[in-house]
Amino acid sequence: MDEVENIIKFLDPYILGVLISLGIGLILGLEREYNNLKEDKGFAGIRAFPIVAILGYTLGSLTEIYTTWLPVIGLGAFIFFLGFNHLYKETAAYERSFTTNIALIATLILGLMVSAEYYRNAVATAVIIVTLLSLKTRFHTVIRNITSDELFALIKFSIIALLILPFLPNNNYGPNELINPFEIGSIIVIVSFLNFIGYFLVKFVGSKKGILLTAILGGLISSTAVTWSYASRSIESPELSKKYAAGIIIASAIMFPRLALLTYIFNSALFMYVAIPFAVFSLMCLIISLILIKEDTNKPDTNFKLGNPMNLLNAIGFGVIYVVILIAVFYSNQFFGESGLYYSALIAGLTDTDAITISLAKFASDGERIKLASSVVVTAVMSNMLVKLVISVFKGSQNTGKIVGYTFLGIIVIGVLYAMIAN
């Protein structure tokens, strides 16, 4: 490392900028050259892009000698050159090279950034651009399989995250100043984003790839939804009861790291307390699932309806649940002390574990009630595990209900003991 720094010190600043620009041009040019060869196009590749990057760097370097307008004039002339070059080409040929034109313009600008000594920013931007260029085929595949409902869901999510959230007041209101509109909006966006990503992972990666893979990805959305679906399927195919039980248990295993991630985002101190029990619970689920899994060439269809990936009413409903739980946690602690918090956790865990986890993360933000909050979070999770146990026993096949019942009952017992000891 020291030798590299010494070499850089002895390099002429202009030569260093040329080398960085050359590297940026090669990154982009290599991708375009590969694309040209694959699709039989011959416009701009491994040579043109490095030259354009160095040209942009040179234009930026000459501003001190000539005029600060030189980069603007050079960029305008370059855009005119690209447009004139395609003036007499057929429309189809121009459309095929449009992306390359944009990439060339971006490369010139990246060279200008290097001249302003934004080295890391320029290289990072080049990596992002080349990633977007190389994912062309996958983007096309995804877009061809997106339904109109999913497209509107994406638009709704963008509106909430980019247009509504930034304009929400970042002030505290209500009892003990618990309610912050911007914070509530942020929570809705974060949870919706996790669900949104999980939905499309199931759609494009997990669908028809086996019970276990779909369960893992479905657990990112809702382990309760997976439990409900797989319990029903175990009745239809009793011979696959063990596999469906393993899927239910794996989906629940995914819940623990998901909740741990939420606690880390909203209260890193609380994360240190729940990380160990959550890791133990998740590991128990994974070990039992691996024991249940055996070699099986039969891969049944595991497509189940996940619903709308971004239902606006559900998103608002989550915000309402969060506010209600937030206030309930405060008043429960105010009037009933610690026992009130546990009552709130038991009730909240019947419907949603995310909201109570986030609420308690905020409740313990002062650092004085971390142990209490961790015990209550574990209690809420155990309440949710009990709900899934009941679903498996009463809705699933006898074998599935027995396997899931014993597994979750063991976890619930350990969780209750932890909550009692930790507090």
Secondary structure, 3 states (H helix, E strand, C coil): CHHHHHHHHHCCHHHHHHHHHHHHHHHHHHHHHHHHHHHCCCCCCCCHHHHHHHHHHHHHHHHHCCCCCHHHHHHHHHHHHHHHHCCCCCHHHHHHHHHHHHHHHHHHHHHHHHHCCCHHHHHHHHHHHHHHHHCHHHHHHHHHCCCHHHHHHHHHHHHHHHHHHHHCCCCCECHHHCECHHHHHHHHHHHHHHHHHHHHHHHHHHCCCCHHHHHHHHCCCCHHHHHHHHHHHHHHCHHHHHHHHHHHHHHHHHHHHHHHHHHHHHCHHHHHHHHHHHHHHHHHHHHHHHHHCCCCCCCCCCCCCCCCCCCHHHHHHHHHHHHHHHHHHHHHHHHHCHHHHHHHHHHHHCCCHHHHHHHHHHHCCCCCCHHHHHHHHHHHHHHHHHHHHHHHHHHCCHHHHHHHHHHHHHHHHHHHHHHHHHC
